[in-house]
Amino acid sequence: VAFSTVSLLRANDGSLATGAVSDFDGEFVLSGVQNGLYSIKISFMGYQDLQSETFEVSEKSASGIPSVFFLEPAPISLEEVVITGQRDLFEEKVDRTNGPS
């Protein structure tokens, strides 16, 4: 999904390591990632958050990193909204005539 929030989370405590926003095509790059165990969380309004399985990043490789993510639309339940208001019986307005010509 274009312009989704992408978070790289540390597996040991779920804290944010780095993040990005996906581009128009839904693609993103996470740079400057240090060795360790991580998961990726992707979120976008109107969709259910998605979190990947844990994967490892090391100097030699990054194994188990998912390359494609699919977000599911979030069920939205809205309740009825009623708007009420009052209008004055008389309304005073400034005279809009320019006077005699």
C-alpha positions, 0 to 999 in steps of 0.5 A: 500500500502506498505511503504505509508506515514501515517499522523495523522492530527489535525482536528482543523488546519490540522497540523501534530500530528504524523506520520508513514510509513506502513510496507510491508503489508500496516499496521501501528501503530500510538502511543502516540496519545493524546485526540482530533479530528483527521483525517488520511492522507495516501499518496504514489507516483503514488496514489491519497492521501486519507484523512479520515473523522474526528474521536475522540480519548479519554481516553476511546475510539477511535470512528470512526477510519477507519480500512481499507484504499484503495488508488486509482492509480493516473492518470499519463500523460506523455509528449514525451521526445526527447533526442538529442546529438552530437558526435565528428567527431574524438575521441582521446584515450590514447594508450592502448598498453603495448609496446614491450614485 
